Amino acid sequence: MWFKNFIFYRFTGPFEFNETQLEEALQEHTYSPCGSQELSRYGWVTPAKELQDTLCHSVHGFHVVAAQKEEKILPPAVVKQIVDEKVELIEDEQARKVYRKERDQIKDEVIIDLLPRAFSRFQRTMALIAPQQGWIIVDASSHKRAEELLTHLRGSVGSLPVALPEVKQSPSAVMTSWLESGQGMPNGLTILDECELRDNLVESGVIRIKGQDLTDDEFTAHLEAGKRVVKLAVEWEEQLRFVLQEDLAIKRLKMTEQMQEKRDQDSQEDQLAQFDADIAMIGLELTRLIPVILEAFGGLTDE
């Protein structure tokens, strides 16, 4: 297993659940399939099939949990078509106008009728809890998806004192200065050949650059014109490659070939043993990386 993206939160208070206590808390909020009249369901599932019904798995002080979301798929175009047909029939048969309130009621009835026949879409989200280091790391590409997991975790354990980290310097301004001056990069971080620029004056003014030398004149002309960096591809210590965003979210996280080769050399035949090894590797690497990212932008505001 490997995280593809991640959003990290820091503990603002102690997290006092051990593996057994966390398992018991999660068991009260497990996933179960949608009922015939339900649009969605959300609940905890096992982080790996080898764990069977276990919901919390701990390795070297890291707790791994997984949540599953089920959503019924009702194409808006289909719902609208059926509602339009019913409205037209009423207006023709009863020679009267169907107004918004009645139309909304008809729409609700149509949805209730379609739900038992709707297909389901499933979305699984993993999270790594690192209480000793003070972080929760969610494998999510959007804050909405990450917050869904945290909200469910908060409801399961009763209290979850976490917050998005706030840094002293603007990540966008700092990343822009890295490219303008070629200086100030933290030790271990190397700029790659991809970034996204945004115009401060024009909201839709976005330039995406990939596979280009970010130090050549054509690129620096965009910076001189006042555009700022909002996403930047970097490599860290020849171990990880990722896109760093101005909101500190990490996208497209990948191992370098060097790190992948080491993982392959240390691979385990037993699937659960390999899962444990991956958790340990992810936990150790990401909890080393996060302080580097924060320090690059001046550190946390309350430090």
RAGI-V691059 format. One record per backbone hydrogen bond with DSSP energy under -0.5 kcal/mol. NH is the residue of the N-H (numbers start at 1). CO is the residue of the C=O. If there is no record, write none. Layout:
nh;co
NH;CO
NH;CO
This chain:
nh;co
6;250
7;138
9;136
10;163
11;134
12;161
13;161
16;14
22;18
23;19
24;20
25;21
26;22
27;23
28;24
28;25
29;26
30;27
31;44
38;35
41;70
43;68
44;29
45;66
51;48
52;49
54;51
57;64
59;62
62;59
63;129
64;57
65;127
66;45
67;125
68;43
69;123
70;41
71;121
72;39
73;119
74;72
78;75
79;75
80;76
81;77
82;78
83;79
84;80
85;81
86;82
87;83
88;84
89;85
90;86
91;87
92;88
93;89
94;90
95;91
99;97
103;99
104;100
105;101
106;102
107;103
108;104
109;105
110;106
111;107
112;108
113;109
114;110
115;111
116;112
117;114
118;114
118;115
119;73
121;71
123;69
125;67
127;65
128;137
129;63
129;127
130;128
130;135
131;129
134;130
135;130
136;9
137;128
138;7
138;136
139;126
140;138
146;142
147;143
148;144
149;145
150;146
151;147
152;148
153;149
154;150
155;151
156;152
157;153
158;154
162;160
163;10
165;8
168;299
169;297
174;170
175;171
176;172
177;173
178;174
179;175
180;176
181;177
182;177
182;178
183;177
189;186
190;235
192;233
195;209
196;231
197;207
198;228
199;205
200;226
203;201
205;202
206;204
207;197
209;195
211;193
212;193
214;212
216;213
220;216
221;217
222;218
222;219
223;219
224;220
225;221
226;223
227;222
228;198
229;172
230;196
231;196
232;244
233;194
234;242
235;190
236;240
237;188
237;235
239;236
240;236
241;254
242;234
243;251
244;232
244;242
245;243
245;249
246;230
248;245
250;6
251;243
253;4
254;241
256;239
260;256
261;257
262;258
263;259
264;260
265;261
266;262
267;264
274;270
275;271
276;272
277;273
278;274
279;275
280;276
281;277
282;278
283;279
284;280
285;281
286;282
287;283
288;284
289;285
290;286
291;287
292;288
292;289
293;289
294;290
295;291
296;292
297;293
297;294
298;295
299;294
301;166
303;300
